[in-house]
Structures are given as structure tokens and as C-alpha cells.
Amino acid sequence: MWSHLLMVALGGAIGASGRFLAGRAALWLLGPGFPWGTLFVNVAGSLVMGVLVAVMALKGGTKFAPFLTVGMLGGFTTFSSFSLDAVTLWERGQAGLAATYVLTSVIVSLGALFAGLTLTRMVLQ
């Protein structure tokens, strides 16, 4: 348990640092008009998550899963975990549940963000 937690923490620090650097690089290269950094880490993290899960399933190496998937990729982008969850449901033949998960996650998360912004602004202003 503790060794897994340590692997996740270390991987998370590396992934979050990578996300920060990718965001800064995108801002420097492409400007502030669009969230290119976020888009890049979401797509890249999802691609790498697919590669890692396939490799670990086919070749073993799952002992590194906490460090690589939850830690590094989770720190880099939680979208990769979200994508893996949705695809896993789809591949299990649960297309309706996958669609519900995707729509609910996006809609409820956006609603929660708006609620948090609105409530906090009301309290602090």
C-alpha cells in the first residue's frame, strides 16, 4: 500500500511538472488565444495511456501501473484516466453506460465549475 502511494506521488509530481511545462511552452509558441497546452496534454496523455495499458496487458509490467498511469499520466492529465474509463466501458459492451459516463462527466463537471465560480464570487464580492 505505502509503496504504491509513494509511486503515485512521485509519478504525480513528474506528470504535473510536465503539464506545467507543456502549458508554458504552448503559451510561448502559440499565444494565449486558445488553451493549446491543455488540449495537447489531454490528447497526448490519452494516447500514452492507451499505449501503456496495451503494453502492460500484453507484456506484463503492471507493477509499474501506479507510477505510470495513476501517477505520471494522472498528474499530466486526468483526462487520460477519464478516457480510459470511458473506453473500458465501451469495450465491455456497455456503450450506453459509456455514453452516460462521458456526458455526465462533462456536463456535471462544467456545472460544478460554474457553481463554484458563482458561489465564490457571491461570497467574496
C-alpha positions as CSV (number, residue, x, y, z in Angstrom):
1,M,0.0,0.0,0.0
2,W,2.6,2.6,1.0
3,S,4.9,1.7,-1.8
4,H,2.1,2.2,-4.3
5,L,1.2,5.5,-2.7
6,L,4.9,6.6,-3.0
7,M,4.9,5.6,-6.6
8,V,1.7,7.5,-7.3
9,A,3.1,10.6,-5.5
10,L,6.4,10.5,-7.4
11,G,4.7,9.9,-10.7
12,G,2.2,12.7,-10.0
13,A,5.0,15.2,-9.3
14,I,6.7,14.3,-12.6
15,G,3.4,14.4,-14.5
16,A,2.2,17.7,-13.0
17,S,5.6,19.3,-13.8
18,G,5.3,18.0,-17.4
19,R,1.8,19.5,-17.6
20,F,3.1,22.9,-16.3
21,L,6.0,22.9,-18.8
22,A,3.7,21.9,-21.7
23,G,1.3,24.6,-20.9
24,R,4.1,27.2,-20.7
25,A,5.6,26.0,-24.0
26,A,2.2,26.2,-25.8
27,L,1.6,29.7,-24.4
28,W,5.1,30.8,-25.6
29,L,4.8,29.1,-29.0
30,L,1.1,29.7,-29.9
31,G,-0.1,32.6,-27.7
32,P,-3.0,32.9,-25.2
33,G,-5.9,32.8,-27.7
34,F,-6.8,29.2,-27.2
35,P,-5.9,26.6,-24.5
36,W,-3.5,24.7,-26.7
37,G,-1.5,23.4,-23.7
38,T,-4.5,21.8,-22.1
39,L,-5.6,20.3,-25.4
40,F,-2.1,18.9,-26.0
41,V,-1.8,17.3,-22.6
42,N,-5.3,15.8,-22.8
43,V,-4.7,14.2,-26.3
44,A,-1.0,13.2,-25.6
45,G,-1.9,11.8,-22.2
46,S,-4.8,9.8,-23.6
47,L,-2.6,8.4,-26.4
48,V,0.1,7.4,-24.0
49,M,-2.4,5.9,-21.6
50,G,-3.7,3.7,-24.4
51,V,-0.1,2.6,-25.3
52,L,0.8,1.9,-21.7
53,V,-2.4,-0.1,-20.9
54,A,-2.0,-2.2,-24.1
55,V,1.7,-2.9,-23.4
56,M,1.1,-3.8,-19.8
57,A,-1.8,-6.0,-20.7
58,L,0.2,-7.8,-23.4
59,K,3.7,-7.8,-22.0
60,G,3.2,-7.5,-18.2
61,G,4.8,-4.8,-16.1
62,T,1.6,-4.0,-14.2
63,K,3.7,-3.4,-11.1
64,F,4.6,-0.1,-12.6
65,A,1.0,0.8,-13.3
66,P,0.5,3.0,-10.2
67,F,3.6,5.1,-11.1
68,L,2.9,5.4,-14.8
69,T,-0.9,5.6,-15.1
70,V,-2.3,7.0,-11.9
71,G,0.9,8.9,-11.0
72,M,2.6,10.3,-14.1
73,L,-0.4,10.4,-16.5
74,G,-2.8,11.3,-13.8
75,G,-0.5,14.2,-12.9
76,F,-0.1,15.1,-16.5
77,T,-3.8,15.0,-17.3
78,T,-6.7,13.3,-15.5
79,F,-8.4,13.3,-18.9
80,S,-6.3,10.2,-19.8
81,S,-7.9,8.3,-16.9
82,F,-11.4,9.6,-17.9
83,S,-10.7,8.4,-21.4
84,L,-9.6,5.0,-20.3
85,D,-12.6,4.6,-18.1
86,A,-15.0,5.5,-21.0
87,V,-13.2,3.2,-23.5
88,T,-13.2,0.3,-20.9
89,L,-16.9,0.6,-20.5
90,W,-17.3,0.7,-24.3
91,E,-15.1,-2.3,-24.8
92,R,-17.1,-4.3,-22.2
93,G,-20.1,-3.8,-24.4
94,Q,-21.6,-1.1,-22.2
95,A,-22.0,1.6,-24.8
96,G,-24.9,3.2,-23.1
97,L,-23.1,3.4,-19.8
98,A,-20.0,4.7,-21.6
99,A,-22.0,7.5,-23.2
100,T,-23.8,8.3,-19.9
101,Y,-20.4,8.5,-18.2
102,V,-19.0,10.8,-20.8
103,L,-22.0,13.1,-21.0
104,T,-22.5,13.1,-17.2
105,S,-18.8,13.8,-16.5
106,V,-18.6,16.7,-18.9
107,I,-21.9,18.3,-18.1
108,V,-21.8,17.9,-14.4
109,S,-18.1,18.9,-14.2
110,L,-18.8,22.1,-16.2
111,G,-21.9,22.8,-14.0
112,A,-19.8,22.2,-10.8
113,L,-17.2,24.7,-12.1
114,F,-19.8,27.3,-12.8
115,A,-21.4,26.7,-9.4
116,G,-18.0,27.0,-7.7
117,L,-17.3,30.3,-9.5
118,T,-20.7,31.8,-8.9
119,L,-20.8,30.8,-5.2
120,T,-17.3,32.0,-4.5
121,R,-17.8,35.3,-6.3
122,M,-21.1,35.9,-4.4
123,V,-19.3,35.3,-1.1
124,L,-16.1,37.2,-1.9
125,Q,-17.6,40.2,-3.6
